[in-house]
């Protein structure tokens, strides 16, 4: 899997994911599932929905090669 999530996108997904998981637990709703998906994509750095649309927020550091 090629990374397609940049650092800002990754941070937002993790923060929003944690918030939704906590909200889903508090309200006993399915929002927690959405939060888990955001957490998993944020941690892995890869979003399957970006692939068919050719979207990538990941920018490789020029010095790192």
CORFENRA-V152084 format. One record per residue. N is the residue number from 0. RES is the residue in one small letter. SS is DSSP state (A for helix, B for strand, O for the rest). Layout:
BEGIN
n;res;ss
N;RES;SS
N;RES;SS
END
This chain:
BEGIN
n;res;ss
0;x;O
1;x;O
2;x;O
3;x;O
4;x;O
5;x;O
6;x;A
7;x;A
8;x;A
9;x;A
10;x;A
11;x;A
12;x;A
13;x;A
14;x;A
15;x;A
16;x;A
17;x;A
18;x;A
19;x;A
20;x;A
21;x;A
22;x;A
23;x;A
24;x;A
25;x;A
26;x;A
27;x;O
28;x;O
29;x;O
30;x;A
31;x;A
32;x;A
33;x;A
34;x;A
35;x;A
36;x;A
37;x;A
38;x;A
39;x;A
40;x;A
41;x;A
42;x;A
43;x;A
44;x;O
45;x;O
46;x;O
47;x;A
48;x;A
49;x;A
50;x;A
51;x;A
52;x;A
53;x;O
54;x;O
55;x;O
56;x;O
57;x;O
58;x;O
59;x;O
60;x;O
61;x;O
62;x;O
63;x;O
64;x;O
END
